[in-house]
């Protein structure tokens, strides 16, 4: 009923007319900073695989060529072409990013040899990965911006890996417009998305937008099934010619049943490797994992006559999870099917986050030249509570060869507090771009951060603790030298300060990662700005780098405990070309290669692939075939592995996934100007591969076999 009323209010006015994008920027226009409405770089309706500018790296609205870091964009056009329906799908397709599943709810992302520990929504970091964040629906986002390398200037606490910033859609149309789609796919998948925009008053100064999405599906893994529902609403109001207010809210609920947790055993007791069917599962039929993500936000922007803009934002987010799971582990006797043990556990996750930010950006004149300045004051608080409930009894597994999931569910003990932490961060930053000469620009800035995390003594933490870091300064410097109107050389440097999510054998979080990150390269705007190309080399050195503490667990859990080392070093390079290479031809091509070693030169972080190649392209046929667009791509990654104990010999051995490639195809036919039919085929050659990061549980899960999704979309 709530959804019906919201839709009715949005549809109350307006006539049916095609949506336009009056704020789209000319890709050739390179003004130092142009302050427009909040959706100034919107990619929706552009038909492009690139964008003219981004603020993600420095807070300044710079072209990709003028940004002294590696920046990639996944536009709305590409999200639709590849049917990238979740954040995990996006990360798996993003240049330089590796995405590994843990289970049906969680995923780990990494770049340049380090874990990406926070997603962002409209620039606000979103800690946590246990309440469905990795599988969040992309229907409400205009684009995704990926900045590789350290982003501490904008985030205060910044990993040397990358930031993944999800940019919400807004209500920018002054006429009634929208789209509706229905999808049908493999393993009983069916989904639908309704996206409607409308003016809410006579002159269109107040506009509303609603996005509703729903999906149900089974899985190639036996017993596993699930459904999700998403609702998003935003109102954008032009309070006057210079002031804009945006207020919105979203909620996504996911239900998983029969979902596997941690994966399948690697070894038989005799030391041989297991060979499972991809549909095999360790789940009980009562396994369940429900998550809920809620967010409300407000943004007020005001543009001054001198070209300056200030912006105030407030966000409140809550993510919760409820899970009762059967984890089977151990070594299996290949002849009897015996040897596996069950670990039954109930978890409750409760995350709450509040952020308030005030920023200002604009031009100024000094020594006869025009420069730009951005400043910000930010405060955020994040509370995370884990609740734990043990099973009253644990029946034996028996012969796993006969496993059907028909395993009795126990009664559950009352919940206890497993972990409780409260994190507070207050920071201020300033960054300027100085036009030193007609060809040389200097970007310099710093952020000062006060960060504190307090942890209570609990089931998983032996002692109460407090971690404080006051006045942490994160400097940033970059040089951009224009070789010509379309090509530039650049170099950048920043310190890193990144609180980590790893715990030691006491249950206390390890100290923040600290280090230095440097990058240099060349960038070019091709074909009058329709495509962007870049080549970068990077060098990262880190202290307090977390590595596994042998086979030690966090108290009262099956969670790996960690220690830290100093002197971890990553060196590598990247190449990327993305955009519109010719009329009707879009493409994104990237290559990444690096090494990560400890202070003695030994390879570390080998669970992440150190070589990545990603290609995706689409071409709309000319002439009489112009209603047909065809596309496809391939993701290739090099070997990844981890060291585990072989139960047959007791020795440490490397187990992992050799280099492999997964291909995809798409075709879209425009039945009419408004109606289209699209078919996506994933894992075209039905490649069998390990999809998980093996060091998390020392178990294995498989990537999805070949699958098909057909989508009918109607726009109006």
N, C-alpha and C positions, 0 to 999 in steps of 0.2 A: 504493500500500500504506500509506503514512504517513497519508493522509487516512482510509482505511478503519479503521486502528487508532484514530485520534483519535475518529472517530464512535462506534466501538464502546465506547470508554471513557466517552463522554458518555451513551450510551444504556443504560448498565448498570443504572440504577435509575430508578424513577418510573413512575407510571401516567399514561395519556393524560387530560389535563384542560386546559381553556381557561386561557390565561395571564392573570394579573391584574397590576395595577400598584399595589401597596400603598403606594408612596411618592409617588404623584401628589399634588401640592399643590392645595388649594382655591384657585382663582384669586382669591377675595375676601380671602384671608388675607394680610395685609401685615406680618407680624412683621419686625422689623428685620433679623435674620439667624437663620435656622433651620438648624442643622447636622444633616444626615441622611446617608444613604449616598450614594455617589458618583453615583448616577443620580437624584438628587432631582428634576431637572427633565426627566426622560425624557419624550419625546413619543410614543414607540411605544405604539400601542393607544389613544391619546387621541382619535383621530378629529378632531383640531383642526388649524387652520392657525396657531396661535399658542401661546405658552407663558407661564407666569406670571412667570418670572424669568430672569435671565442674569447671569453673572459676567464676561462677556467684556470689558466696557469698563473696569471699575475693580478687579476682583478681589473686590468685595463682592457678595453674592448679593442683587441689587436687582430689584424689579419693573421692567418696561420703562418705566413711567411715572416711576419714581424715578431712572432713569438719564439723566444730562444729556448724552446723545449719541443720534444716530440708530442704532437697533438693529433689525434685521430677523431673522426666523427662518424657515428652510425646514424644516418639521417632517417626520417620517417619513410622515405621512399625505399630505402634498403631494409628497414624493419619489415615493411609489407612484402617486398619481393622475396625475401628469404623466409618469411613467416617466423620471424624471431619473436615468439610469444612470451618469453620469460627473460629475466635479467641474465640467467645462466646461458640461454641461447645467444644473447648479445655478447657476453664475455667470451664465449667459445668462438665467435666470429670476429672478434676485435683484433686488430694488428698488435702483435707483441704480447698478447695476453694468453695464458694457459688456464683452462677451466677444467676442474676435476670434480666429479661427484663424490660425495660421501654416502648419500642415500637418496631417497626420493624427495627429501626436504632441503638438504644442505648441499652446498658446493663450495669448493675452495678455488680462489682465483690467485694467480701469481703473474709477475712480470719482472724481467731482469733478475731472476733468481730469488725474489723475495715475495712473500705473501702479501696480497692486497687485502688489508684487514678492515677496510671501511668502504662501504658504498656511500654515495652522496645523492641527495635529492635537492635540486636547485641550489647546489653548493653547500648544503648543510650536511656534515658527516653523519652517518647512520651506523653506529656501532652495532655489533651483533650479527650472528649468522645462524641462529638456531630457532628462529620463528618464521621461517619461510622467506626471508629477504632475498635469497639467491633465486628463488622461483617466483618472485613477484611478477605480476602481469605487466607487460609493456604497453597495453592499450592506451594508457593515460599519458604517455610521454611523446614529445615532439621529436626528440633526438637524444643521443647519448654521447657525451664528450669524454674521451680518454686522454689524460695527460700522463705520459710515461716519465719516470724519474720522480724525484722528491717534490712534494707539493706543500711543504711546511709553511711557506709564505701565506698561502690561502687557508690552510687547515689548522695551523698551529701545531698539531701533532701530525707529522707527515711521514709515511713510509717511503723508502727509496724505490719502491716498485712502481706504482701508478695510482691514479685516482680514476674512479668510474663515476661520472656525474650524470644523473638522470634528470632531464629537463622536462618539466610538466607542460602539457598543452594548456592553452588559454583560450578565452572567449574573445576572439579578435574580429569576428564577422558581424557586420551591421545588417546582414540579411539572414533569414532563416536558412540553414544549410545543415547537412549531416550525411551520415552513411550508416549502412547496416550490412552485416556480413554473417554468413552461416558457414561452418566448416564441418567436414566429415572425414575421418581418417582411420588409420590402422588401429587395431586393438580397441574397437568400440568408441573411439574418440569422436565427440561432437561438441561444437562450441558455437558461440554467437557473440557479436559485439554490436552495440548500438551507440552511436556518437552523434549528438545533436547540439547545435549552437543556434542561438536566437537573440535578437535585441529584446530588452525588457522594458524599453520606453520608446517614445515616438522618434527621437533623433538618434537612437542607437548609442547614446553615451553610456548606457548601462547595458551590459551584455551577459548572457549566461551560457554555460556549457555543461552537459551531462554526458558521462561515458558509463555504460553498463556492459559488463562482460561476464560470461558464464561458460563453464566447461565441465564435461564429465568424460572419464576415460578409464579403461582397464590398462593393462601393461603386458609387455612381452615376458615379464617375470610373473610366475604363477602366484595367485592369490592377490596380487597388488592391484588396487583400484583407488580412484579418488575423484573428487569434484572440487570446484572452486567458484567463487562469485566475487565480483568486484563492482564497487560503485564509487564514482568520482563526480564531484560537482564543483564548479568554480564560477564566481561572478567577478567580472572586471568592469570597473566604473571609472570613467573620465570625470573626475570631480570638477575640473576646469581644464583649460587648454594646456596646463602645465603639470597637472596632478592626476595620478592614477592610483586607484585602490584595487587590490585583488584579494579576495577572500575565498577559501576553498576547503574542502574536506574529502577524504577518501577512506575507504574501508575494503579490505580484501580478506576473505575467509577461505581456508583450504581444509579439506578433510581427506585423510589418507587411511586406507584400511588394508590390512594384510601386507603392510609395507615392510621391506627388509631393512634390518639395521646392521651395519658393519660389513656385510658381505659374506663370502664363502671362504672356507679354509684353503690355504695355499698348498699344504703338504699332506701326504699320507704319513703314517707313523714310520714307514720304512725309508722316508726321505725323498720319495718320488713326488713329482708335482701332480696335483689333481687335474682332472680334465672334465669340467662341468659343462652341461648344457646351459645355454644362456638363459633359459627359463627357470633354472634351479633357484631355490630360495631357502633360507634358514628361518623365514618368518612363520609365526603361528597365525592361524586364521583370525585370531582376535587382536593381533597387533594393530595399533592405531596411533595416529599422530595428527592432531588438529592444531592449526595456527590461525592467528588473527592479527592483522596489521591495520592500525588506525592512525590517521594523521589529520590535523587541522592546521591551517596556516593563514597568515595575513601579511600582505606586502603593501607598503605605501611609498610611492615614488613622487618626487617633485623636481621639476626641471627649472633651473634659474635662467634668467635672460643672458647671462654671461657664458652659457654653455655647460655649467656645472649641473650635476644631478646628485641628490641625496636619496637614500633609500633606507627604510626601516622595515625589518622583517621579524616575525615571531612565529615559531613552529612548536607544536606539541605533538609528540608521537608516542604511541604505545604498541608494543608487540608482545603477544602472549603465545605460549605453546603448551599443549597438554598431550603427553605421550605415555603409552604403556606398551612395553616392547619386550621381545624375546631375543636375546643375543646368544647365538650359538658359537662357541669357539673351541679350539683344541686341534688335535691331529687325528685324522680318521684312519682306522685300519681298513685297508682296501678289500680285505677278504671277509671281514665280519660286519663292517659298517659301524663298529663301536669306536669310542674314544672321544666323542664330542660332549661338551658340557653346556648347560643352559645357564645364562645369567639374566634373570628377570628383574626388570626395574621400571618404576614409574617416575616420570619427570614432569615438573611444571616450570615453565619459563615465564618470567614476568619482567618486561623491560619498559622503562618510562624515560622519556627524554624531552627536555625543554631547551629551546635556543632562542636568544634574542640578539639581533645584530643591527648595527647602525653603520652605514657606509656612505662615502661621498667620493665622487670622481669628476674630474673636469680638467680643462686646459688652463695654462697660465703662460705668461710671456716673461722671458729672462734673456738678457743680452741680445735682444732683437730677434729671438727665435721663440716659436711656440712649442711648449712641452705639455705633458699630462701628468696628473697626480691622482692617486687613489689612496684612500684611508679607510680604516675600519676599526670598530670597537665591538667585540663579540663576547658573549657569555653563554655557556651551556652547562647543563647538569644532566647526568645520566645515572639511573639506578637500575641495577640488575640483580634479580633474586632467582635462584634456582631452588626448587623444592624437590625432594626425593622421597620415594615410597618403595620399600622393599616388599618382595613377595612373601606371603606367609609360608609357602612351601615351593620346592622346585623339583618336579617330577623328573625322573631320568629320561634321557633322549632315546636310548635304545639304538636300534639299527637305523642309521640315518639314510641308508639306501631306500628305506620304505617310508621316508618322511613325506607326509601329505599336508602338514600344517594343522592337523587335528590334534592339538596339544592342549591339555586342560588349562584354562586360565585360573590362576590362584586368586585368593582374596588378597587385598593389598593393605599393608600396614598404614597407619596414619602418616601423613606427610611430615617430613622434617626439613628444616632449612639446610640445604646442601651448601649454598654459597650466597653471600649477600655483600654487594659492593656499591659504593656511591662515588661517582667521579664528577669532579667540578673543574671547569676550565674557563679562564678569563684571559683574553688576549687583545692586543692592539697591533695594527700593522700600518705601514705606509710604504708606498712604492711609487717611483716616478720614472717616466721615460723622458730622457733628455735628448733633444735633437742637437748633437754636438756639431755636426756638419751636415751638409745636404745628403751625405751618404752614410754617416755613422750615427747610430743611436745607442745610448746607454740606458739600460733598465736596472735600477738599483733600489733595494728596499730591505726592510727587516720586520720581523714580528717579535713581540715580547709576550711570553706566555707564562701564566701561573697555572700550574696543573697539580691536582691532588686526587688521590684515590684512597678511600678508606674501606677496609675489609673487616667484617665481623668474624669472630671465632664461630665456626659452624662445623657441620658434619664433614666437609671436605677441606677445612682449613684449621690446622692445629692451633694457630694463634691469631688473635686480632692484630691488625697491622695498619700502617698508614704510610703511603708513599707521597712525598711532596717534592715538587720542583718549582722553585720560585724564580721569576725573572729570566727564564730561558730565552735567549736571543737566537732567532733563526734568520741569518742574513741571506740575501739573494742578490745576485748580480748577473747581468747578461749584456752582451754586446751584439749588435746586428749591423753588419756592413753590407750596404747595397752594392752589388756588382753591376747592376743594371736595373731597368724598370721592373723586371720579373724575377730576379735571382738575388739571393743574399747568403752571406756566410754568417754564422752565429756561434757563440760560445756562452755557457752559463755555468754558475756555481751556486750551491746552497749547502747549508748544514742540514742535518736531519735529526729529529727528536721524535721517537715513535713509541709510546707505551704499548706493550705487547700483551697478547691474550694467552700466553703460555704460563703454566704454573710449575713451581718446583716441588720437590718431594714433601715439603711442608704444607702444600696447598696455597702458597703465597705466589702472586704474580711476579715474574722475573722483572728486573729493572728495564727501563725503556731502552730501546735501540738508539744509539747515537753514532753519528758519523758525518761523512762528507760525500757529496755527489757532484760530479762535473760532467758536462756534455758539450760536444761541439759538432757542427755539421753544416750542411748546405741545404737551402730550400729554394724551390722555384714554383712560380705560378705559371701554369701552362695553358695554352689555348685561351688567352684573354681572361684568365682567372677561373675558367670552368673546371680545371683540375689542379691538384696540388701534388708536388713531389718533394721528397726529403731523403737525406742520408745523414745518419748521426752515429757518432762513436761516444761511448760513455764509460765512466770509471767511478766505482762506488766503493768506499771503505767504511766498515761498520764495526763498532764495539758493542758489547752486550748482546751478541748474536746468539739466539736460542738454538740449542741442539738437544737431541734426546739424551736423557740421563739413563743410559743403558736400558734395562727393562723395568725400571722403577715406575710405579704409578702414583698419581695424586691420591692422598689418603681417602679410603672408602670409595674409590671409583675404579673404573677401567681406563681412566684418562692417563696418557703418557705424561710423565714428569720430565722437566727440562732443566738444563744448566745453561750458562752463557759462556761464550768465548769472545776474545778480542781479535781484531785484525782480519775479519772476513772481508774478502775483496772480490768484486765482480767487474769484469771487463768485457765489452762486447760492442756490437754495432747493429744498426737497423736500417732498412730501406723501405720506403712506401710510396706508392702512387695511387691516388684516388680521385674520383670525380667523373666528369663527362668527357670522354676521349674523342667523341665525334657525335653528330646529331643522332640521337636514339641509342647511343652506346654509353653505358655506365660501367665502371669497373673499380675494384679495390684490390691492390696487389701489395703484399708486404713480406719481408724476410727479416728474421731476428736471429742473432747468434751471440752467445756469451759463455763465459766460464765463471764459476764461483769457487774460491779456494779459501782455506783457513790460513793462519799466519805461517804455517810450514809449507804451504803450497799444495796441500791435499784437497782434492775435490770434495765439496760439500753441497748440500741442497740438491742432491742428484735426483730427488723425487720429482723435481720440476724439469720438464724437457728444456734443453739448452739450445735447441734449434727449432724454429717455427716458420712455416711458410703458409700463407693464407691468400687465397684468390677467390674473388667472386665477381661475376660480370653478367650483364644483361644487355640484350640488343633487341630493339624494336625494328621489325622488318620494314623495308620501304615499299612504296607503291601500293599495288593491290593487296599486299600482305600486311599492311601497316596496322591492322587490328591485332596482330599477333606479336607478342614479345616472348623471347626465349632466353634462358639464362642458366647459370650453373656455377659450381665452384668446387674447390678442393681445400681441405685443411690437412696439412702434413706436419708431423712433429717428430723430432728425433727421440732417441732412447731416453727413458726415465727409469730409475730403479732405486731400491732401498736395500739396506743390509738387514737380514733377518736370520734367526737361528734355525738351522735345519734339524728337525727332531730325530732324524735317522742317524746323523753323525755328531750332532752337538756343535757343529762349526757354523760360523757366520758365512752366509752366502748372499750374493746379490740377486735379487728377484725384481723383475720389472717388465716393462713393455718396450719391445723393440720399436724402431721407427715404423710408422704406418701412415696411411692416408685414408681419408674419408671424403667421398665425393657426393655432390648433390646436383639436382636438376630442377628447373621450374619452367612453366609455360603459362602465359596469361593471354586470354582471348577476350577482346572487348566486343561483347555481343551487341552493345549499343554504346552511346556516349556515356550512359549512366550505369550500365550493367556489365559486369565482367565475371569470367570464370578463370580461376587460377589453380594449378596443380603443382605441388612441391613433392619431390622424391628425395628423401634423405638416406644416407648410407647406400648410395646407388648400387655398389658392388657387394653389398652385404658383408663388409669387413668385420671380422671377429677381433675384438681388442679389449684390454682392460681399460675401464673408464675412470677408475678411482685413483686417488693418491695413496699409494700402498703403505706409507709410513703411519697413517692415522690409526688403523686398527690391525695392520698386518694381515688383512684379508683382501679378497678380490671381488669386484663387481664388473659386469660387462657393459659395454656400450650397446645402444639399441640396434637391433638388426634393421634391415631395409624397411622403411615405412613410408606411407603416402598420406598426404593431406590435400583434400580438395576444398576450395573456398569460393563461394559465390558472394560478390560484393555489389551493393547498389548504393550509388551516391546521388545526392539531390541538393 
